[in-house]
Amino acid sequence: MQHELNYFFRMLYTKDMDIESAVKNLMNNNRRKVGDYQFTAPASDIYPFQWLWDSCFHAIILSHFDIVSAKKELEAVLAHPLPSGLLPHMSYWHTNGEVLPNWGREERGNLINATWKAEGTSSISQPPLIALAVLRVYEVDYDIEFLHKVYPALYRYFAYLQKERTFNSDSLLYIINPDESGEDNSPRFDGTLGLPPKHTANESLDKRIELMEKNTECDFEAKICMSKHFGIADVSFNVIYVEALQAMAKITLKLGLILESAKYTQQANIVQGDILSLLRYKDLFLSYNHVNKKHIQVLTWNIFMPLYGGLLTQEEARTLVDTYLRSPNFFKSDFGVTTTAKNEPAYDASDGFWRGPIWLAPHWFIFKGLKRYGFDAEAAELKEATIRVIEKSGLREHYHPDTGQGLGAVDFTWGGLVLDMN
């Protein structure tokens, strides 16, 4: 990995760094333009393409200081829907007529060599944060033309999700690949992939590529793939879905589509009810594996997503925060919230990717959930930890929870979400 130690990078790793300026510079440095489109690469050297929920994070970050670029980010990620209406989790943009170079099989956590059966994109998706990002951007300058421009693709995507990603008689959405959760190698998917709690990154990648090949064999027909190979009603995915449906209700109301707005509100209520009845396991909400008909009893950070979605009573929320979030036996560290509970056999703080290290998008979700329930002191503490780890190690992909050492990609954009932790 090559980096010139110019002024920007020296500033980035100074303890007295101006985080807002560092974020602005990073977003500008990672900006890519292809024809009339513009997007932000999460990290220039390791992640040069466009990802669905990454671009949603980028738009939220950009909405604080560059609303024009925020809109362009979302317009770009909505530019390549599949014929079904699915928004792919990756778009391989062409630059100067050439496809951006693909990564090799050795690249951890990225299924690039698999056959997607799609031109220039993947054939799987990511959590439907897109409606929330669109609404956030709209609420900055109330550009109704922007809503008119992006709504057709949004409508088709949410129609696809409701039609093709539900299973049995419930309204929950099911993912067909761990990467659709946004947390490629999270230990909550180990059992379904046939992996033990302790395994190498390459073993995880091999299993996920094997699954992708099975997805290819069933032609990415989600209901068939879910039934045969991998179908998980993930807590995070579904909590975000409910919030996104509520955002769609607001978007359609702004567009004067009153009946559509009512339908999105009704669907949000139905999905919320199914989360409460089907994903609750004892005192927690846990993802559900359709293949073996069991809840996945692995503690990862997504047990806190019901805070974000407002699914708990005040007493339940307080118990969740006190028992799990604030306990060093589970998720609390000096630099924030671990992605996997420390008492899990899969926990790996130094080289675990989503199996222990701190990621800052989960910090953002948890912060919003804490604020929603009025846990202002806990939210402030989490924001302080976020700032502390950025000041120590810069804007990195993830961090060691005990030392704050930066891990993974350098100059990674997700840390910019700290600007939205208010």
MARDREN-850950 format. One record per residue (C-alpha): residue in one letter; x, y, z. Coordinates in nm, 4 decimals. Layout:
residues N
+----+----------+----------+----------+
! aa !        X !        Y !        Z !
+----+----------+----------+----------+
!  A !        X !        Y !        Z !
...
+----+----------+----------+----------+
//
This chain:
residues 422
+----+----------+----------+----------+
! aa !        X !        Y !        Z !
+----+----------+----------+----------+
!  M !   0.0000 !   0.0000 !   0.0000 !
!  Q !   0.1589 !   0.3257 !  -0.1144 !
!  H !   0.0897 !   0.6642 !   0.0452 !
!  E !   0.2698 !   0.9934 !   0.0048 !
!  L !   0.3167 !   1.1720 !   0.3358 !
!  N !   0.1804 !   1.5009 !   0.2124 !
!  Y !   0.0181 !   1.7609 !   0.4339 !
!  F !  -0.3230 !   1.5961 !   0.4218 !
!  F !  -0.2065 !   1.2614 !   0.5534 !
!  R !   0.0164 !   1.4210 !   0.8190 !
!  M !  -0.2854 !   1.6173 !   0.9404 !
!  L !  -0.4987 !   1.3034 !   0.9346 !
!  Y !  -0.2849 !   1.1269 !   1.1903 !
!  T !  -0.2228 !   1.4188 !   1.4252 !
!  K !  -0.3928 !   1.3960 !   1.7644 !
!  D !  -0.5067 !   1.7557 !   1.7343 !
!  M !  -0.6512 !   1.6884 !   1.3911 !
!  D !  -0.9576 !   1.8735 !   1.2690 !
!  I !  -1.1848 !   1.5771 !   1.2040 !
!  E !  -1.4351 !   1.7728 !   0.9970 !
!  S !  -1.1616 !   1.9017 !   0.7638 !
!  A !  -1.0108 !   1.5539 !   0.7401 !
!  V !  -1.3500 !   1.4081 !   0.6436 !
!  K !  -1.4094 !   1.6769 !   0.3809 !
!  N !  -1.0669 !   1.6188 !   0.2285 !
!  L !  -1.1106 !   1.2435 !   0.2279 !
!  M !  -1.4519 !   1.2611 !   0.0617 !
!  N !  -1.3060 !   1.4878 !  -0.2039 !
!  N !  -0.9987 !   1.2669 !  -0.2578 !
!  N !  -1.2134 !   0.9548 !  -0.2940 !
!  R !  -1.4561 !   1.1159 !  -0.5391 !
!  R !  -1.4878 !   0.9500 !  -0.8765 !
!  K !  -1.6586 !   1.0890 !  -1.1858 !
!  V !  -1.7777 !   0.8741 !  -1.4741 !
!  G !  -1.9557 !   1.0651 !  -1.7473 !
!  D !  -2.2417 !   1.2560 !  -1.5862 !
!  Y !  -2.2239 !   1.0466 !  -1.2693 !
!  Q !  -2.0275 !   1.0923 !  -0.9492 !
!  F !  -1.9685 !   0.8603 !  -0.6553 !
!  T !  -1.7302 !   0.8140 !  -0.3632 !
!  A !  -1.4997 !   0.5151 !  -0.3317 !
!  P !  -1.4947 !   0.3904 !   0.0297 !
!  A !  -1.1144 !   0.3558 !   0.0078 !
!  S !  -0.9195 !   0.4368 !  -0.3057 !
!  D !  -0.6756 !   0.1464 !  -0.3025 !
!  I !  -0.8803 !  -0.1418 !  -0.1588 !
!  Y !  -1.2418 !  -0.0442 !  -0.2406 !
!  P !  -1.2415 !   0.1450 !  -0.5729 !
!  F !  -1.6016 !   0.0656 !  -0.6730 !
!  Q !  -1.9409 !   0.1881 !  -0.5530 !
!  W !  -2.1322 !   0.0061 !  -0.2772 !
!  L !  -2.4999 !   0.0520 !  -0.1982 !
!  W !  -2.5046 !   0.1210 !   0.1737 !
!  D !  -2.1627 !   0.2872 !   0.1633 !
!  S !  -2.3070 !   0.5453 !  -0.0756 !
!  C !  -2.5995 !   0.5948 !   0.1618 !
!  F !  -2.3490 !   0.6680 !   0.4392 !
!  H !  -2.1609 !   0.8980 !   0.2020 !
!  A !  -2.4754 !   1.0934 !   0.1148 !
!  I !  -2.5551 !   1.1397 !   0.4845 !
!  I !  -2.1998 !   1.2624 !   0.5468 !
!  L !  -2.2025 !   1.4912 !   0.2434 !
!  S !  -2.5405 !   1.6369 !   0.3405 !
!  H !  -2.3579 !   1.8275 !   0.6147 !
!  F !  -2.1366 !   2.0270 !   0.3790 !
!  D !  -2.1959 !   1.9452 !   0.0088 !
!  I !  -2.5610 !   1.8824 !  -0.0737 !
!  V !  -2.4976 !   1.8798 !  -0.4502 !
!  S !  -2.2526 !   1.5912 !  -0.4171 !
!  A !  -2.4867 !   1.4136 !  -0.1743 !
!  K !  -2.7574 !   1.4099 !  -0.4411 !
!  K !  -2.5144 !   1.2931 !  -0.7089 !
!  E !  -2.3977 !   1.0097 !  -0.4845 !
!  L !  -2.7523 !   0.8766 !  -0.4563 !
!  E !  -2.8341 !   0.9306 !  -0.8211 !
!  A !  -2.5270 !   0.7233 !  -0.9106 !
!  V !  -2.6105 !   0.4337 !  -0.6792 !
!  L !  -2.9640 !   0.4261 !  -0.8236 !
!  A !  -2.8370 !   0.4260 !  -1.1824 !
!  H !  -2.7896 !   0.0502 !  -1.2290 !
!  P !  -3.0907 !  -0.1431 !  -1.1003 !
!  L !  -3.1287 !  -0.4993 !  -1.2222 !
!  P !  -3.4310 !  -0.5756 !  -1.4439 !
!  S !  -3.6080 !  -0.7093 !  -1.1336 !
!  G !  -3.5720 !  -0.3710 !  -0.9618 !
!  L !  -3.3060 !  -0.4944 !  -0.7165 !
!  L !  -3.0382 !  -0.2381 !  -0.6385 !
!  P !  -2.7046 !  -0.4214 !  -0.6514 !
!  H !  -2.4645 !  -0.3948 !  -0.3630 !
!  M !  -2.1769 !  -0.3198 !  -0.6023 !
!  S !  -2.1445 !  -0.1211 !  -0.9258 !
!  Y !  -1.8259 !  -0.1547 !  -1.1291 !
!  W !  -1.8176 !   0.1826 !  -1.2977 !
!  H !  -1.6367 !   0.2280 !  -1.6296 !
!  T !  -1.3648 !   0.4933 !  -1.6415 !
!  N !  -1.2464 !   0.6196 !  -1.9812 !
!  G !  -1.4199 !   0.3274 !  -2.1445 !
!  E !  -1.2409 !   0.0678 !  -1.9314 !
!  V !  -1.3866 !  -0.1338 !  -1.6459 !
!  L !  -1.2227 !  -0.0604 !  -1.3127 !
!  P !  -0.9915 !  -0.3536 !  -1.2340 !
!  N !  -1.1467 !  -0.6498 !  -1.0580 !
!  W !  -0.9954 !  -0.7829 !  -0.7394 !
!  G !  -0.8560 !  -1.1303 !  -0.7046 !
!  R !  -0.9910 !  -1.4181 !  -0.4996 !
!  E !  -0.7376 !  -1.3388 !  -0.2296 !
!  E !  -0.9097 !  -1.0105 !  -0.1423 !
!  R !  -1.0743 !  -1.0823 !   0.1916 !
!  G !  -1.4479 !  -1.0429 !   0.2178 !
!  N !  -1.5237 !  -0.9554 !  -0.1448 !
!  L !  -1.6863 !  -1.1929 !  -0.3900 !
!  I !  -1.5479 !  -1.0375 !  -0.7053 !
!  N !  -1.4474 !  -1.3409 !  -0.9110 !
!  A !  -1.7875 !  -1.5037 !  -0.8833 !
!  T !  -2.0258 !  -1.4931 !  -1.1768 !
!  W !  -2.2963 !  -1.2408 !  -1.0950 !
!  K !  -2.5052 !  -1.2982 !  -1.4099 !
!  A !  -2.5218 !  -0.9200 !  -1.4423 !
!  E !  -2.3309 !  -0.6684 !  -1.6515 !
!  G !  -2.1199 !  -0.4245 !  -1.4519 !
!  T !  -2.2858 !  -0.4945 !  -1.1150 !
!  S !  -2.3335 !  -0.7642 !  -0.8562 !
!  S !  -2.6600 !  -0.9558 !  -0.8227 !
!  I !  -2.7116 !  -0.9249 !  -0.4481 !
!  S !  -2.8109 !  -0.6228 !  -0.2431 !
!  Q !  -2.7426 !  -0.4592 !   0.0948 !
!  P !  -2.9594 !  -0.3156 !   0.3758 !
!  P !  -3.2195 !  -0.0760 !   0.2235 !
!  L !  -3.0822 !   0.2385 !   0.3843 !
!  I !  -3.1322 !   0.4161 !   0.0514 !
!  A !  -3.4769 !   0.5601 !   0.1327 !
!  L !  -3.3497 !   0.7058 !   0.4603 !
!  A !  -3.0538 !   0.8650 !   0.2804 !
!  V !  -3.2807 !   1.0122 !   0.0123 !
!  L !  -3.5133 !   1.1592 !   0.2735 !
!  R !  -3.2211 !   1.3015 !   0.4712 !
!  V !  -3.0791 !   1.4716 !   0.1622 !
!  Y !  -3.4202 !   1.6070 !   0.0619 !
!  E !  -3.4733 !   1.7591 !   0.4051 !
!  V !  -3.1625 !   1.9752 !   0.3656 !
!  D !  -3.2898 !   2.1938 !   0.0811 !
!  Y !  -3.6359 !   2.0475 !  -0.0009 !
!  D !  -3.5521 !   1.9887 !  -0.3674 !
!  I !  -3.8715 !   1.8248 !  -0.4896 !
!  E !  -3.7220 !   1.7659 !  -0.8349 !
!  F !  -3.4596 !   1.5465 !  -0.6730 !
!  L !  -3.7356 !   1.3314 !  -0.5230 !
!  H !  -3.9126 !   1.3062 !  -0.8578 !
!  K !  -3.5857 !   1.2001 !  -1.0200 !
!  V !  -3.4968 !   0.9193 !  -0.7789 !
!  Y !  -3.8417 !   0.7907 !  -0.6855 !
!  P !  -3.9004 !   0.5490 !  -0.9785 !
!  A !  -3.5916 !   0.3437 !  -0.8904 !
!  L !  -3.6820 !   0.3534 !  -0.5197 !
!  Y !  -4.0357 !   0.2356 !  -0.5951 !
!  R !  -3.9141 !  -0.0606 !  -0.8024 !
!  Y !  -3.6569 !  -0.1610 !  -0.5403 !
!  F !  -3.9037 !  -0.1700 !  -0.2536 !
!  A !  -4.1569 !  -0.3521 !  -0.4716 !
!  Y !  -3.8895 !  -0.6129 !  -0.5450 !
!  L !  -3.8030 !  -0.6534 !  -0.1767 !
!  Q !  -4.1639 !  -0.7057 !  -0.0731 !
!  K !  -4.2353 !  -0.9496 !  -0.3556 !
!  E !  -3.9142 !  -1.1507 !  -0.3822 !
!  R !  -3.7435 !  -1.1378 !  -0.0414 !
!  T !  -4.0304 !  -1.2432 !   0.1818 !
!  F !  -4.0783 !  -1.6069 !   0.2692 !
!  N !  -4.3515 !  -1.8276 !   0.4042 !
!  S !  -4.6414 !  -1.6130 !   0.5291 !
!  D !  -4.4488 !  -1.3432 !   0.7149 !
!  S !  -4.3405 !  -0.9995 !   0.5926 !
!  L !  -3.9759 !  -1.0189 !   0.7031 !
!  L !  -3.7046 !  -0.9840 !   0.4415 !
!  Y !  -3.4569 !  -1.2687 !   0.3980 !
!  I !  -3.1007 !  -1.2332 !   0.2703 !
!  I !  -2.9436 !  -1.4921 !   0.0398 !
!  N !  -2.5796 !  -1.4183 !   0.1184 !
!  P !  -2.3890 !  -1.2906 !   0.4257 !
!  D !  -2.2564 !  -1.0000 !   0.2200 !
!  E !  -2.6108 !  -0.8682 !   0.1855 !
!  S !  -2.6024 !  -0.7839 !   0.5553 !
!  G !  -2.3058 !  -0.5540 !   0.4946 !
!  E !  -2.1095 !  -0.7636 !   0.7467 !
!  D !  -1.9391 !  -1.0155 !   0.5238 !
!  N !  -1.7865 !  -1.2563 !   0.7775 !
!  S !  -1.9986 !  -1.1874 !   1.0849 !
!  P !  -2.0027 !  -1.4980 !   1.3087 !
!  R !  -2.3819 !  -1.4995 !   1.3086 !
!  F !  -2.3544 !  -1.6582 !   0.9614 !
!  D !  -2.0966 !  -1.9254 !   1.0519 !
!  G !  -2.3429 !  -2.2013 !   1.1289 !
!  T !  -2.5322 !  -2.1639 !   0.8036 !
!  L !  -2.2058 !  -2.1718 !   0.6092 !
!  G !  -2.0819 !  -2.4768 !   0.8003 !
!  L !  -1.7915 !  -2.2919 !   0.9611 !
!  P !  -1.6594 !  -2.3367 !   1.3155 !
!  P !  -1.6256 !  -2.0270 !   1.5384 !
!  K !  -1.2505 !  -2.0168 !   1.4736 !
!  H !  -1.1462 !  -2.0203 !   1.1084 !
!  T !  -0.9295 !  -1.8228 !   0.8680 !
!  A !  -1.0402 !  -1.5338 !   0.6479 !
!  N !  -0.9746 !  -1.7462 !   0.3388 !
!  E !  -1.1930 !  -2.0272 !   0.4735 !
!  S !  -1.4766 !  -1.7774 !   0.5161 !
!  L !  -1.4235 !  -1.6369 !   0.1692 !
!  D !  -1.4169 !  -1.9854 !   0.0160 !
!  K !  -1.7486 !  -2.0711 !   0.1799 !
!  R !  -1.9073 !  -1.7457 !   0.0628 !
!  I !  -1.7828 !  -1.7960 !  -0.2907 !
!  E !  -1.9192 !  -2.1509 !  -0.2796 !
!  L !  -2.2543 !  -2.0060 !  -0.1734 !
!  M !  -2.2341 !  -1.7492 !  -0.4520 !
!  E !  -2.1829 !  -2.0282 !  -0.7023 !
!  K !  -2.4968 !  -2.1963 !  -0.5656 !
!  N !  -2.6798 !  -1.8626 !  -0.6012 !
!  T !  -2.5639 !  -1.8571 !  -0.9626 !
!  E !  -2.6979 !  -2.2081 !  -1.0171 !
!  C !  -3.0411 !  -2.1012 !  -0.8937 !
!  D !  -3.0082 !  -1.7909 !  -1.1147 !
!  F !  -3.0378 !  -1.5573 !  -0.8134 !
!  E !  -3.4079 !  -1.6420 !  -0.7920 !
!  A !  -3.4241 !  -1.5413 !  -0.4282 !
!  K !  -3.7046 !  -1.7664 !  -0.3084 !
!  I !  -3.5371 !  -2.0736 !  -0.4602 !
!  C !  -3.1936 !  -1.9755 !  -0.3277 !
!  M !  -3.3333 !  -1.9027 !   0.0189 !
!  S !  -3.5140 !  -2.2327 !   0.0359 !
!  K !  -3.2200 !  -2.4451 !  -0.0752 !
!  H !  -2.9049 !  -2.2747 !   0.0448 !
!  F !  -2.9195 !  -1.9667 !   0.2648 !
!  G !  -3.2149 !  -1.7687 !   0.3917 !
!  I !  -3.1774 !  -1.5514 !   0.6984 !
!  A !  -3.4179 !  -1.2924 !   0.8369 !
!  D !  -3.1463 !  -1.0645 !   0.9697 !
!  V !  -3.2299 !  -0.8265 !   1.2535 !
!  S !  -3.0326 !  -0.5317 !   1.1159 !
!  F !  -3.1659 !  -0.5711 !   0.7623 !
!  N !  -3.5257 !  -0.5812 !   0.8812 !
!  V !  -3.4988 !  -0.2974 !   1.1335 !
!  I !  -3.3514 !  -0.0787 !   0.8591 !
!  Y !  -3.6314 !  -0.1983 !   0.6290 !
!  V !  -3.9008 !  -0.0750 !   0.8691 !
!  E !  -3.7298 !   0.2635 !   0.9009 !
!  A !  -3.6921 !   0.2766 !   0.5230 !
!  L !  -4.0612 !   0.2001 !   0.4667 !
!  Q !  -4.1481 !   0.4866 !   0.6990 !
!  A !  -3.9127 !   0.7084 !   0.4983 !
!  M !  -4.0839 !   0.5946 !   0.1774 !
!  A !  -4.4178 !   0.6942 !   0.3307 !
!  K !  -4.2814 !   1.0459 !   0.3882 !
!  I !  -4.1238 !   1.0654 !   0.0416 !
!  T !  -4.4439 !   0.9632 !  -0.1349 !
!  L !  -4.6440 !   1.2084 !   0.0751 !
!  K !  -4.4103 !   1.4869 !  -0.0386 !
!  L !  -4.4739 !   1.3756 !  -0.3957 !
!  G !  -4.8498 !   1.3883 !  -0.3451 !
!  L !  -4.8893 !   1.0100 !  -0.3665 !
!  I !  -5.1246 !   0.9807 !  -0.0724 !
!  L !  -5.2428 !   0.6241 !  -0.1339 !
!  E !  -4.8868 !   0.5004 !  -0.1841 !
!  S !  -4.7846 !   0.6746 !   0.1371 !
!  A !  -5.0559 !   0.4947 !   0.3291 !
!  K !  -4.9445 !   0.1611 !   0.1838 !
!  Y !  -4.5839 !   0.2136 !   0.2942 !
!  T !  -4.6996 !   0.3081 !   0.6431 !
!  Q !  -4.9201 !  -0.0011 !   0.6608 !
!  Q !  -4.6352 !  -0.2249 !   0.5432 !
!  A !  -4.3979 !  -0.0719 !   0.7983 !
!  N !  -4.6444 !  -0.1563 !   1.0745 !
!  I !  -4.6834 !  -0.5133 !   0.9496 !
!  V !  -4.3070 !  -0.5733 !   0.9295 !
!  Q !  -4.2557 !  -0.4171 !   1.2706 !
!  G !  -4.5139 !  -0.6553 !   1.4138 !
!  D !  -4.3396 !  -0.9548 !   1.2577 !
!  I !  -4.0022 !  -0.8449 !   1.3958 !
!  L !  -4.1572 !  -0.8227 !   1.7428 !
!  S !  -4.3214 !  -1.1634 !   1.7180 !
!  L !  -4.0726 !  -1.3643 !   1.5122 !
!  L !  -3.7245 !  -1.2297 !   1.5850 !
!  R !  -3.7569 !  -1.1956 !   1.9614 !
!  Y !  -3.5653 !  -1.4661 !   2.1476 !
!  K !  -3.5914 !  -1.4416 !   2.5276 !
!  D !  -3.4653 !  -1.0916 !   2.6181 !
!  L !  -3.3033 !  -1.0180 !   2.2790 !
!  F !  -3.3823 !  -0.9908 !   1.9104 !
!  L !  -3.1833 !  -1.2451 !   1.7093 !
!  S !  -3.1633 !  -1.3212 !   1.3378 !
!  Y !  -3.3565 !  -1.6265 !   1.2196 !
!  N !  -3.2220 !  -1.9040 !   0.9978 !
!  H !  -3.4898 !  -2.0356 !   0.7622 !
!  V !  -3.2833 !  -2.3403 !   0.6662 !
!  N !  -3.2763 !  -2.4954 !   1.0137 !
!  K !  -3.5737 !  -2.3017 !   1.1527 !
!  K !  -3.3778 !  -2.1620 !   1.4477 !
!  H !  -3.2745 !  -1.8270 !   1.5884 !
!  I !  -2.9024 !  -1.7608 !   1.5567 !
!  Q !  -2.7757 !  -1.7520 !   1.9135 !
!  V !  -2.4556 !  -1.5583 !   1.8458 !
!  L !  -2.4182 !  -1.2162 !   2.0079 !
!  T !  -2.3101 !  -0.9495 !   1.7623 !
!  W !  -2.3618 !  -0.5737 !   1.7692 !
!  N !  -2.6914 !  -0.6053 !   1.5818 !
!  I !  -2.8702 !  -0.6919 !   1.9075 !
!  F !  -2.8698 !  -0.3115 !   1.9565 !
!  M !  -3.0517 !  -0.2374 !   1.6284 !
!  P !  -3.3963 !  -0.2503 !   1.7970 !
!  L !  -3.2851 !   0.0705 !   1.9739 !
!  Y !  -3.2368 !   0.2314 !   1.6330 !
!  G !  -3.5788 !   0.1092 !   1.5210 !
!  G !  -3.7601 !   0.2031 !   1.8420 !
!  L !  -3.8874 !  -0.1515 !   1.8926 !
!  L !  -3.8339 !  -0.1722 !   2.2677 !
!  T !  -4.0128 !  -0.0401 !   2.5704 !
!  Q !  -3.8151 !   0.2099 !   2.7761 !
!  E !  -3.7527 !  -0.0581 !   3.0395 !
!  E !  -3.6376 !  -0.3106 !   2.7783 !
!  A !  -3.4065 !  -0.0520 !   2.6256 !
!  R !  -3.2507 !   0.0288 !   2.9635 !
!  T !  -3.1945 !  -0.3407 !   3.0344 !
!  L !  -3.0308 !  -0.3925 !   2.6934 !
!  V !  -2.7987 !  -0.0951 !   2.7430 !
!  D !  -2.7025 !  -0.1787 !   3.1004 !
!  T !  -2.6640 !  -0.5533 !   3.0516 !
!  Y !  -2.4850 !  -0.5654 !   2.7177 !
!  L !  -2.3739 !  -0.2245 !   2.5859 !
!  R !  -2.2117 !  -0.0931 !   2.9030 !
!  S !  -2.0613 !  -0.4231 !   3.0154 !
!  P !  -1.6920 !  -0.4913 !   2.9395 !
!  N !  -1.7815 !  -0.8609 !   2.9507 !
!  F !  -1.9839 !  -0.8225 !   2.6320 !
!  F !  -1.9357 !  -0.5231 !   2.3981 !
!  K !  -1.7822 !  -0.2280 !   2.5838 !
!  S !  -1.4214 !  -0.1301 !   2.5133 !
!  D !  -1.2080 !   0.1808 !   2.5621 !
!  F !  -1.2685 !   0.2770 !   2.1997 !
!  G !  -1.6337 !   0.1906 !   2.1616 !
!  V !  -1.8515 !  -0.1090 !   2.0817 !
!  T !  -1.7066 !  -0.4367 !   1.9571 !
!  T !  -1.8816 !  -0.5966 !   1.6614 !
!  T !  -1.8938 !  -0.9364 !   1.8318 !
!  A !  -1.9412 !  -0.9999 !   2.2037 !
!  K !  -1.6166 !  -1.0694 !   2.3864 !
!  N !  -1.7524 !  -1.3896 !   2.5382 !
!  E !  -1.8264 !  -1.5438 !   2.1983 !
!  P !  -1.5874 !  -1.8211 !   2.0814 !
!  A !  -1.5606 !  -1.6385 !   1.7482 !
!  Y !  -1.4335 !  -1.3134 !   1.9035 !
!  D !  -1.1128 !  -1.1926 !   1.7374 !
!  A !  -1.0121 !  -0.8369 !   1.8252 !
!  S !  -0.7026 !  -0.8033 !   1.6110 !
!  D !  -0.7781 !  -0.9728 !   1.2796 !
!  G !  -1.1455 !  -1.0548 !   1.2899 !
!  F !  -1.2910 !  -0.8037 !   1.0415 !
!  W !  -1.6578 !  -0.8186 !   1.1617 !
!  R !  -1.5730 !  -1.0662 !   1.4396 !
!  G !  -1.4604 !  -0.8184 !   1.7072 !
!  P !  -1.2956 !  -0.5018 !   1.5743 !
!  I !  -1.4772 !  -0.1701 !   1.5999 !
!  W !  -1.6520 !  -0.0341 !   1.2912 !
!  L !  -1.7911 !   0.3184 !   1.2924 !
!  A !  -2.1163 !   0.2604 !   1.1026 !
!  P !  -2.2418 !   0.0429 !   1.3921 !
!  H !  -2.1405 !   0.3272 !   1.6242 !
!  W !  -2.3632 !   0.5599 !   1.4196 !
!  F !  -2.6645 !   0.3242 !   1.4332 !
!  I !  -2.6239 !   0.2652 !   1.8069 !
!  F !  -2.5767 !   0.6371 !   1.8736 !
!  K !  -2.9035 !   0.7149 !   1.6930 !
!  G !  -3.0793 !   0.4436 !   1.8930 !
!  L !  -2.9471 !   0.5756 !   2.2237 !
!  K !  -3.0652 !   0.9267 !   2.1360 !
!  R !  -3.4051 !   0.7914 !   2.0358 !
!  Y !  -3.4545 !   0.6536 !   2.3869 !
!  G !  -3.3137 !   0.9578 !   2.5633 !
!  F !  -2.9899 !   0.7909 !   2.6727 !
!  D !  -2.7972 !   1.1116 !   2.6117 !
!  A !  -2.5084 !   1.0337 !   2.8469 !
!  E !  -2.4456 !   0.6962 !   2.6843 !
!  A !  -2.4722 !   0.8531 !   2.3371 !
!  A !  -2.2215 !   1.1232 !   2.4327 !
!  E !  -1.9843 !   0.8584 !   2.5669 !
!  L !  -2.0070 !   0.6635 !   2.2405 !
!  K !  -1.9401 !   0.9760 !   2.0339 !
!  E !  -1.6392 !   1.0574 !   2.2514 !
!  A !  -1.5047 !   0.7052 !   2.1941 !
!  T !  -1.5555 !   0.7495 !   1.8196 !
!  I !  -1.3640 !   1.0760 !   1.8183 !
!  R !  -1.0926 !   0.9247 !   2.0374 !
!  V !  -1.0264 !   0.6324 !   1.8045 !
!  I !  -1.0218 !   0.8576 !   1.4955 !
!  E !  -0.7804 !   1.0969 !   1.6655 !
!  K !  -0.5571 !   0.8054 !   1.7593 !
!  S !  -0.5481 !   0.6174 !   1.4294 !
!  G !  -0.7116 !   0.8291 !   1.1609 !
!  L !  -1.0002 !   0.7368 !   0.9331 !
!  R !  -0.9623 !   0.3611 !   0.9038 !
!  E !  -1.1881 !   0.0740 !   0.8005 !
!  H !  -1.1994 !  -0.0704 !   1.1528 !
!  Y !  -1.0049 !  -0.0596 !   1.4788 !
!  H !  -0.8640 !  -0.2809 !   1.7517 !
!  P !  -1.1055 !  -0.2370 !   2.0449 !
!  D !  -0.8360 !  -0.2519 !   2.3131 !
!  T !  -0.5582 !  -0.0416 !   2.1594 !
!  G !  -0.7450 !   0.1738 !   1.9071 !
!  Q !  -0.4981 !   0.0664 !   1.6392 !
!  G !  -0.6295 !   0.1238 !   1.2889 !
!  L !  -0.6982 !  -0.1936 !   1.0891 !
!  G !  -0.7961 !  -0.2703 !   0.7319 !
!  A !  -0.8203 !   0.0003 !   0.4686 !
!  V !  -0.6512 !   0.3361 !   0.5224 !
!  D !  -0.8465 !   0.6564 !   0.4446 !
!  F !  -1.1829 !   0.4821 !   0.4753 !
!  T !  -1.4941 !   0.6979 !   0.4552 !
!  W !  -1.7263 !   0.5567 !   0.7227 !
!  G !  -1.5600 !   0.7571 !   0.9989 !
!  G !  -1.7212 !   1.0632 !   0.8444 !
!  L !  -2.0473 !   0.9525 !   1.0068 !
!  V !  -1.9149 !   1.1123 !   1.3249 !
!  L !  -2.0322 !   1.4421 !   1.1715 !
!  D !  -2.3873 !   1.3066 !   1.1923 !
!  M !  -2.3637 !   1.1915 !   1.5542 !
!  N !  -2.5607 !   1.4791 !   1.7015 !
+----+----------+----------+----------+
//
